Every structure is written in structure tokens, then in C-alpha cells.
Amino acid sequence: MGVRIWLKVKLGMLGVAFMAILGSAYGQQAKVTSVKGKAQDLQVQVDIPAAGVYSLTSEGEVTDLNKIKAADKTGMVTLYATIEVRASRPTKRIVFDSFRGAKQDLGKFYFEKGKQTVNMLLPADFKVKAVSIHAFVPPVVPLAAENYKPRIVPPAGHPRLWVNNESLLLVKGRLKEADHLEAWEKVKALALQPVQFTFDPDKETFYDEKLERAIEAKAFYYLMSDDQKIGKEAVVLADQYLEMLEFGNVSYGDITRELGRAIYTGALVYDWCYALLDMRTKTGLHKNMMRLAQDMEIGWPPFYGIESIINGHGNEAQISRDLLAMSIALYDEDPVPYKYTSYSILEELVPMRKFEYQSPRHNQGVDYGGYRFGWEMHGAWLFDRMLGYPVFDDNIKNMPYYWLYMRTPDGKMLRDGDMFNVKYNSSDDFYWKNPQTMLLCYAYSGDPVIKAEFIKQGSLPDNPILFLLLDDPKLKPDFGRDKMPLTKDFGPILGSMVARTGWSEDKESSNVVAEIKGGGYHFGNHQHADAGALQIYHHGIQVGDLGLYLSYGSPYDFNFNKRSVSHSMMLVRDPVEPLLFRTKTNDGGTRFSQRFPRTVDEVIHDSWYHTGEIRASAFGPDPIQPNYSYFNVDLTAAYTAKVKAYAKSFLFLNLKRKDVPAIIVLLDELETNDRKFEPYWQINTLEKPVKTEQGFVLSSTFKNVAGSTYVDLLKPKLADSEVNMYSGDSTAFVFGDLYHVKSPWPEARGTRIMVSPKQQNNQFSYASVFQMTESGSSKLPLHYDEKSNYYIIKVADRLLVIAKPNRYLDEPIELVVPGDQSYEVVVVGLKDGFWNMKSSLKNSSFNINVLKGNHTTSWKSKAETIYLSPGRRYDAQEGRIN
């Protein structure tokens, strides 16, 4: 039960009058015994029934806001008061800012039992209306964590952060390697440089990243050289800095990251310089690291209700680096922090990621995934180096390939999740990078391909210590991509496929990169409602995502950016569909979710997270340079009950031609639960498209080289459909609601093409073909024939049999192959099991086994009729149709 004090202030011309009431669970009461001072200098004596930590909250009024704004040069108006509790060290606290106005949480303060004084020196032009004081209640420790007995504990002795006694020798030995000389010289120069820091325990100082880097460098230099003079400098600086460090009540700008970095710096000194610490210094560092931990977003103990190590900011540095490092360093003197942090990592994070990383891509997308995965890798490394063996599943080593496959020839990335890097990539020379994550990954797995990516991203000149701790100079980078398959199937948890025509990084390259999503699970936060979305890159984004991540949770963010409508995918609008998570607009898309699962059991058994089942995924016939890539998915679960059944298939053809490098066949089969529900087949593009009799022509230009995408709607015909295009200022016009955003990026003024049937029905079939062509080239002739359960399509040197996406073919098929040229026949969507193939030209047939989950076959053929039938023929002769 908490204690609450209300201080109500009536502001007169010359002074103030307070009324204060305090109630407690213990039946005690405290009150203000005296109030002195003028409006800008308040002295309040209160009577506290029990010693402890209390939170102060103030509410006030700016008397001349225009005057303050005129004097402000930062664009963020901020007013501070100086607060002194029990005659302790004065502290500066925000009483007004542009973010929270004049109602502010002033922070946590320790009060003794009984009467004491609170002094508040207020800024000019500001009046206090009320102050409340309530007992600080720390996060509740889950019973499982409270009773947890770690099965893995830090070994005896120090160091054990990043190195143990064995790996310390390894890191020291590598300092002499040529590849490490530059980084080592940089660390030495910083470590040996004198630091001017004035220590005054009666004053506070704010976060100083430059000082922290100097402290870390001195501690590392001592660890490597045993230079006690430099080591003692690190100890004294860390002790004094953390004693004076105060973040006050700054809440904007994700200040918890700076809090964590300070804790991490203290932990490194505590561990690496342990032999130089006396008891007073140990006690001081311990006290101040724990003090700072209380103000982190995840709180201390690290179980603040809405935060979690699985997702959100809790899945960043807070636990996996900062608090874990602190707990390992302090373990001998205080094992409780390690109990809590090891529980979070070993019992919550490790099993969840073992499940999730069956799909080697990150649910938080390219940018947030790259950032957060890097912190998980800190946790993986800290345990691995401390113990000498890993605690995470080996599938964590496959994750960095996600960023390789999402890379487009212009150096950017296909869109996935909230992309904060979009706002930095207007330059033609932009190259997406997160070299720290790449360093952690290649060093952990010993992968030369990822090391090459680290080097291409500029290495890590600003963090030479981490580089020296992890890099193996004997691991040579491999810049080749020829051995990597052009197509990547991302598995069952985050169902998706990326198919490309090449690995060129020439910005003028004609390479096509395409992605289809769907199937698996949804994990919320920065993940978008984009199950079934299509993206195509060819000299720029031809089909893709028009959302911009400008501010989390804004009306534009929750009603457009994160929603299905900003993606190229199917919309089905039920006019009375409930709206959740502060959304205003019914966009007709998949279920929008900000819930996330915390355990494997929850994600599997709670249908809320399920978005569909992958029916087939295959590419071939060559596994490295496939001619075709096929993906088929049932997406019914991604939508609410408005959708009775929905399946989608994607067939990517690498034609290996200069004029038309690739073709995509996209099929959709949809059944709604009401004829009145409105389906919309939607694709989004950056440049305004041209409408044709068959469909649309999309275009993009990069580095003065242009490409076009011809989109032919085979079914339904354009004449049988209504077409709406929303471009420019209307890009984010969503069924009556306009979410206009001011931004220079092309996504803000792209075009959404929405195709809907003219006739009401509850069953809909869509068949479309996308031809990516070089500037000046025409699209290829296209011939197709629709059967009851499949399409036959002839284009270029390909003859395709494509099952409708909601079924598997289980019937005889007769296929006539023309004699004008040799064709690659590709059949996709076959029922798994045995099939028999017979040629009209050859007195032979042979049986094939179509594998479950693959459902495809292909062969070369010319001028013959092929009979394909389910089942085996026992009189079949072994042979092959060539």
C-alpha cells in the first residue's frame, strides 16, 4: 500500500499557501508543519510516517510562455527547478517542457521518517499549483524469478565480462596482429590521455559520453597491459563520475539508453579493475549502479509490467548488456541482480528465440531488428565468453543473412517494419549499415561472408574496444556471393521468400529483387500488419510499402504506416469491423496488433498471433541460381472472421534476359463471409503509374537508369473492375480519412492502386502477371488458359502450370509443348506423393515423387505432349524427359 501526500498551492501576489494531507496504510498521517518563502523559493516541511523512496509529481503554470519561447534557442522549451530534500545534494528537475507541459514526474527521492524540509527553487515565470508525493513501488518480481536458482552462474574470480582467464590470453595475443594495430593504438592514445574531471559530491553532473569512453579505454588498457597507474585512473574516474551522475527526470529521447551505458561502464571497471578496488569503492560503485538501474524503463527489479526482454525497449541493451554486465560484475558481493537478469535471459529470451529464429529474419524488421538483435548478441557473447560455451541455440548464427537478402542494388533495403533509416537514405550513395551487429555476428559464428559485410559497412572505427575483444584476424572476409542461393525461404515462423536475379551491387544494375510475405506469427510493436505483402525492386522500388515511420503511435503511424493499407496486399472491408489499439480507420487489412507473445507456449496456443500457414515453398531446379521460385500461403488466419478463406501464390521467374530480367505470376483466391464485404486488390508504387487496357505500367529510375513493370490483370479483367488511384496528397486517404504527412521522401506522395470487382459476390479469383523490363524494352507476349483448378501460361521460354492457390492439383494434366523452341516446363501446386509423366514422343514414362511442402517439378521440353497423372505406374520404365 502506498503513501500519498497532496500539496495544494494557492498563489497570491507575494507568496504561497500550502494545504497538505498524507494518508497511509498504517493509519498514520503526516502534514505540512510550515511553509516559508516567496513564489520562486519555497520551503516546505513535511512529516513522513515511514522512511523510504518516494516519487514527487508537480503541476504548475507558465506565466509568460511567449517570452520563454522567444528566448529559447533549442526548439525544446524546458524549465528547471532546483529541489533539495532533507538538506541533501540539490538536484535540477524539469517542471515544464514541450513534451509533457507543466505536469511533470520530478523523480524519486529518499525521505527519512519524521519531519524534514523540501526546498524548491522555481524558475522565473513559473508558478506551482500542486505537488503530490507517493511511495515508490518497485516492479513486482514474478514468483518464478523470485524462486529461481540459476543453473548457470559466473565462475569464481575476475575478469568475466567479455573475457575469462582463458580468452583474456587470446585477446591479448591478437593485439600484435597487423589487423588490430590501428584499433589498439587508438585505445592506447585515449587511455593514456589525461582526463580533467572535477569531483564535488555536493554537485551533480549529467551524462558525459566522452568521459565514459575514456574510462572504458583506461579500464581496457589496464586489462591488456596490467598498467596499474592507468587502471587506478579508471577506478577513480568511474567512482567519482557515478557518484555525481544524475539524470534527473529527463524522460524524452530514450534516456534509458544513456542510463544503461553509464551502468555498463561502471560494470566494466568493477570487473576489469577488480584487483584495484577497495571496499569503499566497491560499495560506492555498487550503490550507484543500482541507483541508476531504478530509473531504467524496465525498472529494478527488471520486471516493469509493460516492458519485457522479449519485445520493446526491454529487448535492447537494458538487460542483455547493461544489467547483465552489472550483475555478472557484482555477483560475488550481491548475487540477486544476476538471479533476476539470468532468469530473464536464460528462461525467457533464450527459449523464445530458439523458436523464433527457425525463421532467420527479425520480426521487428530491417532497422529495429538490426538494432535489437545486436543487443541480444551482446547477451550471447557475455555468456559465451564468461562460460566458454554458448547458451543460445545455434540458429542465432543464421540471422545476419536476413540483411544480406533484403539488400537492394542501390545499397538500401526492401522495406520491413518501422524503417527509421528511410529518413537518412535520400542520398544516392546511401548504404544501409549496422556494423556493430555484423561484428558481433561474424565473430560469434566465424562466418567470412558476414565479416565481408562488416567491412563493406565501414567496420567499427568508433568502438575499437569491442572490435579488439571479438575480431579474429585469422578469419578472412569472403566478398563473393556466387555460392549463396539467389532465393531465400525464411521458414515457418515469419513466412516469406526473397527472390533475386543476381547479387550485383552496381547501382545501375538491372537486378530484380522481390519479396512475398505470409504465414507464421505476428509479434507486434514495430512489426507491420503486412501478411501477404508484395515488394519488387528494379531500378528502385516498383511495388512496395508507402508507410513512413516518423513518430511511434501517431494517428498516421497507427492508421497508415503500420497498417495493411500502406502495403501491396489484399484488403477486405467489413464496415463494422471493430477497431483496436487506438486506431480510428477501418482499412480492410489484416488484424492490427500491438500485443506480443512472451513465451513459446503463448505464441503457439493463442490464435491471436497466428497469421497463416505456408502451403508450399520451393525453388529450382538449380539450388544456387534457380530459374523459378514458388511460394504459396493460406492467409485466412491473418484476417478477422470477415474472411472465410484466402490463399495466395507467388511464382518468380528468373528469365536471365537483359530486356526482361524477371516475371512474377501472382494468384489470389478469396472467399468472404458476406457478399457485402468489399475486397480490394492493392499494389503501391512510388511513381505515378499509367493505366492500360490490360492493367498498369509502373516505373522507377535510379542513377539515370530506368525500368518499367508491366502489370497485366488476367482475372478479373480491368473492364470488369473498378479502379481507384490515390496519389500525391491523397496517398494516405483511407476510406474517408486523410492522413497527410509532411515529408520529402517519395513514399509520402506515392500511388495506391486499388482494384475492386463491379459485382458483389463472396468468392473472388485474381490472376496477375508482373513483367520487369529495362528502359526501351517491350513486355513479352503472354498466353494463358484458365482451367477449373489451374492456369496454363506461356511466356518467353517458360511454360507454366500453376495450381490455383487454395488447392493442390490431384487430376490428370495434358500439356502441349510448342515446337518453336525449347521450353522449361514448370508445374507448381501438385499434390504431394507419386506422379507419372509420359511423353507423346517417347515410348517411356517415369514416376516422380512430389515432396510435401515443395509441390513442384520442372523439366526441359520441345514439341511434344506431356501426360501428367497422379499415382505410380508399375510398368513405367526408368528414364527422364529431356
Buried (B, 14 or more C-beta within 10 A) or exposed (E): EEBBBBBBBEBEEEEBEBEBEBBBEEEBEBBBEEBEBEBBEBBBBBBBBBEBEBBBBBBBBBEEBEEBEEEEEEEEBBBBBBBBBBEEBBBBBBBBBEEEEBEBBBBBBEBEEEBBBBBBBBBEBBBBBBBBBBBBEEBEBBEEBBEBEBEEBBEEEBBBBBBBEEBBEEBBEBBEBEBBEEBBEBBBEBBBEEBEBEEEEEEBBEBBEEBBBBBBBBBBBBBBBEBEEBBBBBBBBBBBBBBBBBBBBBBEEEBBBBBBBBBBBBBBBBBBBBEBBEEEBBEBBBEBBBBBBBBBBBBBBBBBEEBBBBBBBBBBBBBBBBBBBBBBBBBEEBBBBBBBBBBBBBBBBBBBBBBBBBBBBBBBBBBBBBBBBBBBBBBBBBBBBBBEEBBBBEBBBBBBBBBBBBBBBBBBBBBBBBBBBBEEBEEEEBBBBBBBBBBBBBBBBEBBBBBBBBEBBEBBEEBBBBBBBBBBEEBEBBEEBEEBBBBBBBBBBBBBBBBBBBBEBEBEBBBBBBBBBBBBBBBBBBBBBBBBBBBBBBBBBBBBBBBBBBEEEBBBBBBBBBBBBBBBBBBBBBEEBEEEEEBEBBBBBBBBBBBBBBBBEBBEEEEBBBBBBBBBBBBBBEEEBBBBBBBBBBBBBBBBEBBBBBBBBBBBBBBEBEBBBBBBBBBBBBBBBBEEBBBBBBBBBBBEBEEBEBBBBBBBEBBEBBBBBBBBBBBBEBEEBEBEBBBEEBBBBBBEBEBEBEBEBBBBBBBBBBBBBEEEEBEBBBBBBBBBBBBEBEBBEBEBEBEEBBBBBBBBBBBBBBBBBBBBBBEEBEBEBBEEEEBBBBBBBBBBBEBBBBBEEBEBBBBBEBBEEBBBBBBBBBBBEBBBBBEBBEEBEEEEBE
